[in-house]
Amino acid sequence: MCIATVYVDDAGQLEKVMQDVVSVEFEDHGMLLTTILGEEKLLKGKIKNIDFLKHSVTVESS
C-alpha cells in the first residue's frame, strides 16, 4: 500500500496540505485528494514531483 503526504510548493515554500493520501483523481477543477479514512480535498495546481521512497507528492500552486 502506498500512502503519501501532499505538499504545496508556493514560491519555494513547502506547505503540508494533507497526510495519509491514498488516491489522487484529476477533475475539471483540480485534483481530488482522498485519505485512507475517506476525507477529501480539492486542490488546484499541477504535480511537480512524486517521490515514492519518501511517500510524498509536491504540487505547484496555481
PyMOL commands that set and color helices and strands:
alter all, ss='L'
color gray80, all
select strands_A, chain A and resi 4-10+13-27+30-35+40-43+46-51+56-60
alter strands_A, ss='S'
color yellow, strands_A
deselect
rebuild
show_as cartoon
